[in-house]
């Protein structure tokens, strides 16, 4: 039997938090006694907010107060010998999705933020102070505070079909604040904890699947969904009477704490500095908490989490993260300007013009997500065959990884065909081109296709910066043409910019939005303007970087000067990723359209002809020019380099100016759409909230147009 300890939180007055309970969807703590085969009695708490699976259990203040009262009552029953164990589980498919972020984002003060952290520790900490062993039967989704319920318990089981297990807080600009930063490394070791707490959230919020959680030691046992509760109860009974031994092979020992722990922290810090720079706060705060978790008491670890969470919750980066989170969770799912979906044409066959890498990526996505016939064409049969073979190989790779079963893989492979005969597009409902980025080429393609397809078939262009209206200028029915701009890599990037011209019909537009949704992508409506949204603003970033270099600044200094902007990589690292020829083309497009606002240099095209332009370290950071690039640059580079401060200010002011113009010209409906595009299409971090909150905070908006994009600006309550 576990000895009961007095909580250091018992004397705290939590009553100020009751004001935050208004409107909370309360997750109730329902209790029933279960007599185990041994005769012992287990009190099972089921967390349930009374909603279906689309509204997960969350842990707001009212929920925590009720759970705390429930655990106090069970501690009394345990002391009286009425129960021998306590277990927590959730409603169907869901344990809990963590703290209610809407509550946390309106705490109002650092004192209240700290109280929320302390209340979570106070209540969840009771699971280790009941006087009897506690279990969490993780029956489904367990995120953040949901997983911390399990970590505060003595033992944990997991449903093999659980959707996801994670501590995603760092992704949102905060830290696991209810025990996760202390308990997890002391359960599974520092290296594993670094992955779960820091690395996974920074990898587009990666979650653990049940087998991974078991392998890491996050849980003690895993059972099939069909018999999960019965198996968990039987397993718990075995643990209680000593028949079942719990092996925690990843629990850190003394040697790991003395040697491996500090080395792992040092390596993680170097990784963070190389990957994300030093601007984001939460990963480094989490790193400090994980470092200190190797020593001291649990109470000290929890107190550190209280202070860290209070500081971060009231900071600018969390406020921006909540803004970004709301955009992605709500606005992206209800695109502004999308016509009634009832107007959409049903898509039963897709045509893709081209058989190169982009076309192959598109074909794979369409066939996987829509599961309809997909036809690719090109001018040369050998190129077509190569494209089809590549797609089928990729399907085979998905099968080998267990992402699709053998029957599905065979069906998908059979749905993909290729030919040089464009007449086979006749029964396609949706045809998209992925050919060379040149207006004349695209006009010729669509001119030919229009003669073949049905009158109501939708035509889509994947152009990244050209005028969609100009591409369709020679069509007999330009109203059926829509811009449908993917981002590379197609399978990973979640954004599609849907471009509407003055002629685009509601039927074409509606079809595009429905197809985007069925592809699992988020779509944003944009007007037919050069560069649309993402490439227009990235061209501003890359152009200012190029300007600084041609003035005489060192390339490494330019990369460092851009770091506060918060993009996932420096401008020249980004150029090297997208391709120097592509970047030169985009810069030319933008400088031609807006010569007074966008920088381009003919010398850039000479750089683009080189096999390699920049040198990079193992982490991918740019460390300098190649010798060949230096030779090309030398005659064009000036001797009046701008300072880092001037370079940064120019890009900040340039972005603020361009976004203001885009809004005034109606390129997108609202500034939120600009930020959504940058978050989903350019990887702009949640902690910035996209560009506009960052530019407001940095004063660029005021400098450029005497106001801010957001009134009031999106800042933390502690600002």
Secondary structure, 3 states (H helix, E strand, C coil): CCCCCCCCCCCCCCHHHHHHHCCCCCCEEEEEEEECCCCCEEEEEEEECCCCCCCCCCCCHHHHHHHHHHHHHHHHHHHCCCCCEEEEEECCCEEECCCCHHHHCCCCCHHHHHHHHHHHHHHHHHHHCCCCEEEEEECCEEECHHHHHHHHCCEEEEECCCCCEECCHHHHCCCCCCCHHHHHHHHHCHHHHHHHHHHHHHCCCCCECHHHHHHHCCCCEEECHHHHHHHHHHHHHHHHCCCCCCCCCCCCCHHHHHHHHHHHHHHHHHHHHHHHCCCCCHHHHHHHHHHHCCCCCHHHHHHHHHHHHHHHHCCHHHHHHHHHHHHHHCHHHCCCCCCCHHHCCCCCEEEEECCCHHHHHHHHHHHHHHCCEEEEECCCHHHHHHHHHHHHHHHHHHHHCCCCCHHHHHHHHHHEEEECCHHHHHHCCEEEECCCCCHHHHHHHHHHHHCCCCCCCEEEECCCCCCHHHHCCCCCCHHHEEEEECCCCCCCCCEEEEEECCCCCHHHHHHHHHHHHHCCCEEEEEECCCCCCHHHHHHHHHHHHHHHHHHCCCHHHHHHHCHHHCCCCCHHHHHHHHCHHHHHHHHHHHHHHCCCCCCCCCHHHHHHCCCCCEEECCCCCEEEECHHHHHHHHCCCCCCCCCHHHHHHHHHHHHHHHHHHHHHCCCCCCHHHHHHHHHHHHCCCCCCCCHHHHHHHCCHHHHHHCCCCCCCCCCCCCC
